[in-house]
Amino acid sequence: MRSIVNRFLALFIIPVVLLLSAASCKKSNSGSNASFTATINGAAWVANVPETGALITITNIFDLGGIQYKNGDSTAIGLTFSSLSHFSQPINSTDSAAQIDVTYVDIKAGTQYDGGLLAGHSTITITSYDSLAGKIAGTFSGVLYNISGGSDSLIVTNGIFNTNFVPD
């Protein structure tokens, strides 16, 4: 039971807290060349706040994300995964060993969507990884279900990330 609780904390609560806390930060023009884009229900979504991902070294879990500030609203996409063993191969949330999750949070509306750990399904493919330089890139997609009380879902396609990460 304890391992299930630890897995839940590492794969769900930590990324959500990081995304929500980062949403309260001011936009930074730090010169980062990080990018995070996707198509959500047919509409383009582009992170306009450079975010640095984290590698939680205790559990070897990557936590990456992007935040978009637009028209007084903040939305965030988070990617969580624990395995690079399938490098350049799609990692599916339907594989119980993969431990991946794609989340979408609309801060203003207070809604959260999940594609892997709690509901829905998703796929992440790591296309580039440089542990020495702290850089990771890849693609993602999925169907994310509302886990904050609604019955709707989001279709995420064409997701692309290229970001830095810092070991925790």
N, C-alpha and C positions, 0 to 999 in steps of 0.2 A: 504494500500500500504506500509506503514511504517513497518508493521509486516512482510511482505514478504521480504523487504530489510534486516531487522534485522535477519531474519531466514537465508537468503542467506549468510550474513556476518558470522554468527555464524557457519553454517554448511559447508561452502565451502571455503571462503577466509581465515579464521583463520587457519584451518588445513593445507592448502596449504602453507601459509606463514611460519607456524611453521616447516613443513617438509623441505621446501627449506632453511630456515635459519639454521636448524639443520644439513643439508647436508654440510654446510661449516665448521662445527666443526671437530676437529680432533677426531680420534677413541679413545675411552676411555676404559680403563680396570678398571672400578670403582668397580668391584667386584659384580656388579648387577647380579642377577640370572634371569633377564628378558629374555624372548625369544619371537621371532616373526618369524614364518615360513609359507610358502605357496607353492603351485605348480602353476606356471604361464605358461599357454600354454604347459603343460607337463614337464616343467623344474623346478627343485627345486630352491626355493628362500629362503634364510636365512638371516635375519638381523644380521650383524656383529658389529653393534654399539648399545650398550645398551641404550635404550631410556626410559625415564619416561613419562608416560602419564599425562594428566591434566584433572581435573574435573572443568569445568568453572561453578562456583557455582551460578553466576547470572542467568544463563539460564539452569542450571542443565544438561549440555551437556558434555559427555565424548569425549576426543580427544586423541586417542592412535596412535602410529606409530612405524615403524621400518625402518632403513636405511641399505642398503647394499652397501659397496664399493667393486667393483670388476673390475679388468682390466682397471683402469682409469675411470670408470664410476660409477655414484651414482644413485641408484634407491631407491624409498621409497614407502611404503604402509601406508596409513592412514585409520583409522576407526573412524567414528563419529557416535554417537548415543545418544539419550536423555532419553531413558526409560529402567529402570531395572524391570519394572512391569511384564515383560514376562520372569522372571528369569527361566533358564533352558528350555525355549521354544524358538524356532527360531523366530527372529524378521525379517520380510521381508520388503525390501524397497518398495514393492508394496502396503504396508499398509500406507496410507497417514498420519496416526497418529504416526507412528513409528519413523519418522525423522532419518533414518540411511543412511549412505553413506560409501562406500569403494572406495578409490582412489589409483591410482598408478601413480607415476611420474618418468620419466626417465630424470634426470637433464641434462645429456650431449646432448641427442637428443632434449630436450625441448618439450617433449610430456607429456600430462596428460590424464589419463583415469578415467572415472567416472562410478560408479555402484550404482546409487540410486537417488541422488538429481537432477542431470541434464540429465542423460542418463543411460542406462543399468539397471541392477537390481542386488540385493545382499541380503544376509542373514547373520545375526550375531546371535550367541547364547552365552549368558553369562552362564558359567558353575560354576564359583566361584567368589564371591564378598565379600571382607572384608573391610568395610568402616573405621574401626578403625586402621587396619594395612596399609591401602592404597594399597590393592592388588586386581587385577581383572584378570580373565582368561576366555577364551572362544574359539569359533571357528568362521570361516567366509568363505564365498564363494561368487561367483557371476560372471556375465558377465559384463565387464567394456568396455565402448565405448570411442574411442578417441574423446576428446572434444577440441583438439588443432589444428584442421584443417584436420585431416586424416579421413579415413572411416573404419579403422580397429578396432578390438576389442581384448580383452584379456579374457581368461577363467581362473578364479582363483578358485582352489579347495584346499582341505586339509589345509585351513588356520587355524593356531593355534596361540593364543597369551596368554602370562602369564607375566604380568608386574605390576609394581608399578604405582600409580598415586598420584598426589599432587593436593589438592584443590587449585584453582586459587585465 
